[in-house]
Amino acid sequence: MLDQARQFTSERRSWLLLAASALALELIALVFQYGMDLKPCVYCIYVRLAVFALMLVALITAIRPDYKPLRTLGFLGWAGSSGWALSLNLTLHAKQTAPPTLFGSTCDAIPNFPLWAPLHEWIPSVFMPTGDCSDSPWSFLGFSMAQWLIGLFAVHLLLCLLFWLTTLNEKKGGECCGGSCH
């Protein structure tokens, strides 16, 4: 089973599947925003950016997933993007469940993107926050969107680490395993 998991990570389809899952998350976010009229807060926008980063890393790794340094970079990007999204959703959930403050929302109205990449100005339909962090207007099975995303990105991070661990004792090209080469 470990060999199958290791082999799967060196195949293009595994990284394209990861990229497709990130694209699906982005499309779902837009359905929530435009189809269900749920306004994204600044943390939601940052999560979108983390998911775009995940998609980009997966697509780059899919170019040559059998090349171990590129695949390692892919795992680092996957772990970093998923960890960042998990952290953002933990913070958002804490803000949503904290008692209200005297001054209302405790998050920025405008995202803090670098001056050289003002994504909220370039693509405001995707990256401009219009909601408040303290609002939690959607829930499913008793869990808020932030809670669902905490679970989702925790699973993403766990899968990344498990798949990555299978590659750590990978044999170098040309070596045989127990007398029978692949």
C-alpha positions as CSV (number, residue, x, y, z in Angstrom):
1,M,0.0,0.0,0.0
2,L,2.8,2.4,0.8
3,D,4.4,1.7,-2.6
4,Q,1.1,2.4,-4.3
5,A,0.8,5.7,-2.4
6,R,4.4,6.6,-3.3
7,Q,3.8,5.8,-6.9
8,F,0.6,7.8,-6.9
9,T,2.4,10.9,-5.8
10,S,4.8,10.6,-8.7
11,E,2.0,10.5,-11.3
12,R,0.7,13.6,-13.0
13,R,-2.9,12.6,-12.3
14,S,-2.5,12.9,-8.6
15,W,-1.3,16.5,-8.8
16,L,-4.0,17.4,-11.4
17,L,-6.6,15.9,-9.0
18,L,-5.3,18.2,-6.3
19,A,-5.4,21.2,-8.6
20,A,-9.0,20.2,-9.6
21,S,-10.0,20.0,-6.0
22,A,-8.6,23.5,-5.4
23,L,-10.5,24.7,-8.5
24,A,-13.7,23.1,-7.2
25,L,-13.2,25.0,-3.9
26,E,-12.8,28.3,-5.7
27,L,-15.9,27.7,-7.8
28,I,-17.9,26.7,-4.7
29,A,-16.8,29.9,-3.0
30,L,-18.1,31.9,-6.0
31,V,-21.4,30.0,-5.9
32,F,-21.7,30.9,-2.2
33,Q,-20.9,34.5,-3.0
34,Y,-23.0,35.1,-6.1
35,G,-25.5,32.3,-6.1
36,M,-26.4,32.4,-2.4
37,D,-25.5,36.1,-1.8
38,L,-23.1,35.3,1.0
39,K,-20.6,38.1,1.3
40,P,-17.0,37.1,1.9
41,C,-15.0,38.8,4.7
42,V,-11.3,39.5,4.5
43,Y,-10.4,36.1,6.0
44,C,-12.5,34.4,3.3
45,I,-10.5,36.3,0.7
46,Y,-7.2,35.3,2.2
47,V,-8.5,31.6,2.2
48,R,-9.2,32.0,-1.5
49,L,-5.7,33.2,-2.1
50,A,-4.4,30.1,-0.2
51,V,-6.5,27.9,-2.3
52,F,-5.2,29.6,-5.5
53,A,-1.7,29.0,-4.2
54,L,-2.5,25.4,-3.7
55,M,-3.9,25.1,-7.2
56,L,-0.8,26.8,-8.7
57,V,1.6,24.5,-6.7
58,A,-0.3,21.4,-7.8
59,L,-0.2,22.5,-11.5
60,I,3.5,23.3,-11.4
61,T,4.2,19.9,-9.7
62,A,2.1,18.2,-12.3
63,I,4.6,19.3,-15.0
64,R,7.1,16.6,-13.8
65,P,5.9,14.8,-10.6
66,D,8.5,12.1,-11.1
67,Y,11.3,14.6,-10.4
68,K,11.7,14.3,-6.6
69,P,12.9,17.9,-6.0
70,L,9.8,19.3,-7.8
71,R,7.6,16.9,-6.0
72,T,9.1,17.9,-2.6
73,L,8.5,21.5,-3.5
74,G,4.9,20.5,-4.3
75,F,4.5,18.9,-0.9
76,L,5.9,22.0,0.8
77,G,3.5,24.2,-1.2
78,W,0.6,21.9,-0.4
79,A,1.4,21.9,3.3
80,G,2.0,25.6,3.4
81,S,-1.2,26.5,1.6
82,S,-3.3,24.1,3.6
83,G,-1.7,25.1,6.9
84,W,-2.3,28.8,6.0
85,A,-5.9,28.2,5.1
86,L,-6.4,26.1,8.3
87,S,-4.9,28.9,10.4
88,L,-7.1,31.5,8.8
89,N,-10.2,29.5,9.4
90,L,-9.3,28.9,13.0
91,T,-8.9,32.7,13.5
92,L,-12.2,33.4,11.6
93,H,-14.0,30.8,13.8
94,A,-12.6,32.4,16.9
95,K,-13.8,35.9,15.7
96,Q,-17.2,34.5,14.9
97,T,-17.7,32.8,18.3
98,A,-16.2,35.6,20.5
99,P,-18.6,37.9,22.3
100,P,-19.4,41.0,20.3
101,T,-17.1,44.0,20.9
102,L,-18.2,47.6,21.5
103,F,-17.0,48.7,18.0
104,G,-18.3,45.8,16.0
105,S,-16.2,43.9,13.5
106,T,-12.6,43.2,14.4
107,C,-11.3,42.6,10.9
108,D,-10.1,44.8,8.0
109,A,-12.5,46.0,5.4
110,I,-9.7,45.9,2.7
111,P,-7.3,43.1,2.3
112,N,-3.6,43.7,3.0
113,F,-2.2,42.7,-0.3
114,P,1.3,43.9,-1.3
115,L,1.4,47.1,-3.3
116,W,2.8,45.2,-6.3
117,A,-0.2,42.9,-6.3
118,P,-3.4,44.6,-5.3
119,L,-5.6,41.6,-6.2
120,H,-8.7,43.3,-4.7
121,E,-8.3,46.1,-7.3
122,W,-7.4,43.9,-10.2
123,I,-10.1,41.3,-9.7
124,P,-12.6,42.8,-7.2
125,S,-15.3,40.2,-8.1
126,V,-13.1,37.5,-6.5
127,F,-10.8,39.3,-4.1
128,M,-12.8,42.3,-2.7
129,P,-14.3,41.5,0.8
130,T,-17.8,42.7,1.2
131,G,-18.8,40.9,4.4
132,D,-18.0,41.1,8.1
133,C,-15.8,38.6,9.9
134,S,-18.2,38.3,12.8
135,D,-21.1,37.2,10.6
136,S,-21.7,33.5,10.1
137,P,-24.8,33.4,8.0
138,W,-24.5,29.8,6.7
139,S,-24.3,26.5,8.5
140,F,-24.8,22.9,7.5
141,L,-25.4,20.1,10.0
142,G,-24.8,22.5,12.8
143,F,-21.4,23.6,11.6
144,S,-20.4,27.0,10.2
145,M,-18.5,27.5,7.0
146,A,-15.3,28.2,9.0
147,Q,-15.8,25.0,10.9
148,W,-16.3,23.0,7.7
149,L,-13.2,24.5,6.3
150,I,-11.2,23.8,9.4
151,G,-12.0,20.2,9.0
152,L,-11.4,20.2,5.2
153,F,-7.9,21.9,5.5
154,A,-7.0,19.7,8.5
155,V,-7.7,16.7,6.2
156,H,-5.8,18.3,3.4
157,L,-2.8,18.8,5.7
158,L,-3.0,15.3,7.0
159,L,-3.2,13.8,3.5
160,C,-0.2,15.9,2.4
161,L,1.9,14.7,5.3
162,L,0.9,11.0,4.8
163,F,1.6,11.1,1.1
164,W,4.9,12.9,1.8
165,L,6.0,10.4,4.4
166,T,5.6,7.6,1.8
167,T,8.2,9.3,-0.3
168,L,10.9,9.9,2.4
169,N,12.5,6.5,2.1
170,E,12.1,6.3,-1.7
171,K,14.9,4.5,-3.5
172,K,17.1,6.4,-5.9
173,G,16.8,5.6,-9.6
174,G,18.7,2.4,-10.6
175,E,18.5,0.7,-7.1
176,C,16.6,-2.5,-6.8
177,C,14.3,-3.4,-4.0
178,G,14.9,-6.8,-2.5
179,G,16.3,-8.2,-5.7
180,S,13.3,-7.4,-7.9
181,C,13.4,-4.2,-9.8
182,H,10.2,-2.3,-10.7
